[in-house]
Amino acid sequence: MVVITQPVAENGTPPTILETRDVVKIYGGGQNPTRALNGIGFTVAAGEFVGVMGASGSGKTTLLNCVSTIDTVTSGHILIDGQDITQLRQKDLARFRRQSLGFVFQDFNLLDTLTGRENIALALTILRRPPREVDRRVEAVAAVLGIEPVLDKFPYQMSGGQRQRVASARAIVTEPALVLADEPTGALDSKAAKDLLESFRLLVRQRSATILMVTHDAFAASHCDRILFIRDGQLFYQLVRGDQSRKVFFDQIMRVVGAMGGDPDDVG
């Protein structure tokens, strides 16, 4: 098994992988523009598993789209691994996306005509990695996620949980600076969701991933290190798990979710 060591800054703390600075996103024009993001700012450190929660229309999906370079900001800056993606040209964005970002989607997005092994290896092949390195990396990430038995199966031969873990392996095999997960447990049953989230935590503990996950599910969020709550395009509140049990953290998440219609001072 290959374990990737988390980089550490000179002061002993992990470096910042993601930073958003006063990000604004406005859709439409004229008399009724929609301000989907309204000056949001936060950071994510290397090796952190951060969840983003918020009601429908809160801006969390827009935030993920902007961080993933799918959409562009109206103003403000987004830095990933020190690179300001708001300043990149389109062709440079495509290269950056391939090399520095990994994606896990709710509907898996696996290619039906490829085996699990081939789906995972595809990103490395696009990056023109040597065959021996491709094999080594695929086997290593498959071992971490416990999907060796399905590497030579096609997606239709796998369970939903296995397909999502193959998709997660594909996202992490290139060793991206940041993995973006969009409702990754949405199509899974409770056991498969729990297995996937525990796999995410395993990847984080081994320093092989920094994950930003958008979710509406408090159970999924309770597996994170930290939760950012978004309301009206702004950071409403955040929770840090620390040494608390997942159950205690879950209860805190539910209290914040219940207070989202009120004032941040109501939480506690």
C-alpha positions in Angstrom: 0.0 0.0 0.0 1.3 3.4 -0.9 0.8 6.1 1.8 1.2 9.7 0.7 2.5 11.9 3.4 0.7 15.2 4.0 3.0 18.2 3.4 3.7 20.4 6.4 4.6 24.1 6.3 7.7 25.4 8.0 5.7 26.4 11.1 4.5 22.8 11.5 0.9 23.3 10.3 -0.5 21.9 7.0 -0.5 24.3 4.1 -3.7 25.8 2.8 -5.0 23.9 -0.3 -8.2 26.0 -0.9 -8.8 29.6 -0.2 -11.8 31.7 -1.3 -11.6 35.4 -0.9 -14.7 37.6 -1.0 -16.2 35.5 -3.8 -19.3 36.9 -5.4 -21.4 35.2 -8.1 -24.3 37.0 -9.8 -26.6 35.5 -12.4 -28.7 37.6 -14.7 -28.8 41.3 -15.1 -31.2 44.1 -15.4 -33.6 44.8 -12.5 -33.5 41.4 -10.9 -30.1 39.8 -10.7 -29.6 36.8 -8.5 -26.7 37.0 -6.1 -25.9 33.3 -5.6 -22.6 33.9 -3.7 -22.3 37.1 -1.6 -18.7 37.7 -0.5 -17.9 34.2 0.8 -14.5 33.5 2.2 -12.9 30.5 3.9 -9.8 28.2 3.8 -9.3 24.4 3.7 -6.0 22.9 4.8 -4.2 20.0 3.3 -5.5 16.7 4.6 -8.9 18.2 5.7 -12.3 16.6 5.1 -14.7 19.6 4.9 -18.4 19.4 4.4 -20.6 22.2 3.0 -24.3 22.3 4.0 -27.2 24.6 3.3 -30.8 24.7 2.1 -31.7 24.5 -1.5 -30.8 27.9 -3.1 -28.2 28.7 -0.4 -25.3 28.8 -2.9 -23.5 25.6 -2.0 -23.8 24.1 -5.5 -22.7 27.4 -7.1 -19.8 27.4 -4.7 -18.8 23.9 -5.8 -19.2 24.9 -9.4 -16.9 27.9 -9.0 -14.2 26.0 -7.1 -14.3 23.2 -9.7 -13.8 25.7 -12.5 -17.1 24.7 -14.1 -18.4 28.2 -13.5 -16.6 31.6 -13.1 -16.9 34.1 -10.3 -18.3 37.6 -10.8 -15.7 39.0 -8.4 -13.3 37.7 -5.8 -10.6 35.1 -5.9 -10.3 31.3 -5.5 -6.8 29.9 -4.9 -6.2 26.1 -5.1 -2.7 24.9 -4.1 -1.5 28.5 -4.4 -2.9 28.9 -7.9 -5.5 31.7 -8.5 -7.9 29.9 -10.8 -9.9 33.1 -11.4 -6.9 34.4 -13.3 -6.4 31.4 -15.6 -7.3 31.3 -19.3 -9.7 28.7 -20.5 -7.1 26.3 -21.9 -5.0 26.6 -18.7 -8.2 25.9 -16.7 -8.7 22.6 -18.5 -5.1 21.6 -17.8 -5.4 22.6 -14.2 -8.6 20.7 -13.8 -7.0 17.5 -15.1 -3.9 17.8 -13.0 -5.1 19.3 -9.7 -8.7 18.4 -9.1 -10.6 15.1 -8.5 -14.4 14.7 -8.8 -16.9 12.4 -7.2 -20.5 12.7 -8.4 -23.8 11.4 -7.1 -24.4 9.3 -10.2 -20.9 7.8 -10.4 -20.2 8.9 -14.0 -18.3 5.6 -14.8 -17.9 4.5 -18.4 -20.0 1.4 -18.9 -17.7 -0.2 -21.5 -14.7 -0.1 -19.2 -13.8 -2.3 -16.3 -13.3 -0.8 -12.8 -9.5 -1.0 -13.4 -9.8 0.8 -16.7 -12.1 3.5 -15.3 -9.6 4.3 -12.5 -6.7 4.2 -14.9 -8.3 6.5 -17.5 -7.2 9.8 -15.8 -3.6 8.6 -15.5 -3.6 7.5 -19.1 -4.8 11.0 -20.2 -1.9 12.4 -18.2 0.4 10.0 -20.1 1.7 8.3 -17.1 3.9 5.2 -17.7 2.0 1.8 -17.7 4.0 0.5 -14.7 3.1 3.6 -12.7 -0.5 3.4 -13.8 -0.7 -0.2 -12.5 1.0 0.6 -9.3 -1.3 3.6 -8.5 -4.5 1.7 -9.4 -3.6 -1.2 -7.2 -2.6 1.0 -4.3 -5.8 3.1 -4.3 -8.0 0.0 -4.8 -6.4 -1.5 -1.7 -7.2 1.5 0.4 -10.8 1.5 -0.8 -11.3 -2.3 -0.6 -12.3 -2.6 -4.3 -9.7 -5.1 -5.5 -12.4 -7.8 -6.2 -14.3 -5.6 -8.7 -11.3 -4.1 -10.6 -11.9 -6.5 -13.5 -15.7 -6.2 -13.4 -17.8 -3.8 -15.5 -20.0 -1.2 -13.7 -23.2 -3.1 -14.3 -21.7 -6.0 -12.4 -21.0 -3.9 -9.3 -23.3 -2.7 -6.4 -24.0 1.0 -6.1 -21.5 1.3 -3.2 -18.8 -0.5 -5.2 -19.4 1.8 -8.2 -19.1 4.9 -6.0 -15.8 3.6 -4.5 -14.5 3.0 -8.0 -15.4 6.6 -8.8 -13.7 7.7 -5.7 -10.6 5.8 -6.6 -10.6 7.4 -10.1 -10.8 10.8 -8.4 -7.9 10.2 -6.1 -5.5 8.1 -8.2 -3.9 11.2 -9.8 -3.1 12.6 -6.4 -4.9 15.8 -7.0 -4.5 18.8 -4.7 -8.3 18.8 -4.0 -11.1 16.3 -4.3 -14.6 17.8 -4.8 -17.5 15.5 -3.9 -21.1 16.5 -4.9 -23.7 14.6 -2.8 -21.6 11.4 -3.2 -23.9 9.3 -0.9 -27.2 10.5 -2.6 -27.7 7.3 -4.6 -26.5 4.9 -2.0 -28.2 2.9 0.7 -27.2 3.5 4.3 -24.6 0.7 4.5 -22.9 1.7 1.2 -23.0 5.4 2.3 -21.3 4.5 5.6 -18.7 2.4 3.9 -17.9 5.3 1.4 -17.6 7.9 4.1 -15.4 5.7 6.2 -13.2 5.3 3.0 -13.0 9.0 2.7 -11.8 9.4 6.2 -9.3 6.6 5.7 -7.9 8.5 2.6 -7.7 11.7 4.7 -6.0 10.0 7.6 -3.3 8.6 5.3 -2.8 12.2 3.9 -3.7 11.2 0.4 -6.7 13.5 0.0 -8.1 16.9 0.8 -11.9 16.7 0.3 -14.6 19.3 0.0 -18.0 17.6 0.1 -21.4 19.3 -0.6 -24.1 17.4 1.1 -27.7 17.9 2.5 -27.3 14.8 4.7 -26.3 15.4 8.4 -25.2 11.7 8.7 -22.8 12.2 5.8 -21.6 15.5 7.2 -20.9 14.0 10.6 -18.0 12.1 9.1 -16.2 15.4 8.2 -13.6 17.2 10.2 -15.4 20.5 9.8 -18.7 21.7 8.4 -19.3 25.1 6.6 -23.0 26.1 6.7 -24.0 28.4 3.8 -27.0 30.7 3.8 -27.9 33.3 1.2 -24.5 32.9 -0.4 -22.6 33.6 2.8 -20.9 31.6 5.5 -23.6 31.3 8.2 -21.7 29.2 10.7 -19.0 26.5 11.0 -18.5 23.5 13.2 -15.2 21.7 14.0 -15.5 18.1 15.1 -12.2 17.9 17.0 -12.0 14.9 19.3 -15.8 14.5 19.6 -17.6 11.3 18.7 -19.5 11.2 15.5 -22.7 11.0 17.4 -22.0 14.2 19.4 -20.9 16.0 16.2 -24.1 14.8 14.4 -26.2 16.3 17.2 -24.4 19.6 16.9 -25.0 19.6 13.1 -28.7 19.0 13.6 -28.9 22.0 16.0 -27.3 24.3 13.5 -29.5 23.0 10.7 -32.5 23.8 12.9 -31.2 27.3 13.5 -30.5 28.1 9.9 -33.6 30.1 9.6 -32.6 32.3 12.4 -29.5 34.1 13.7 -26.0 32.5 14.1 -26.1 33.6 17.8 -29.0 31.2 18.3 -26.7 28.2 17.8 -25.2 26.7 20.9 
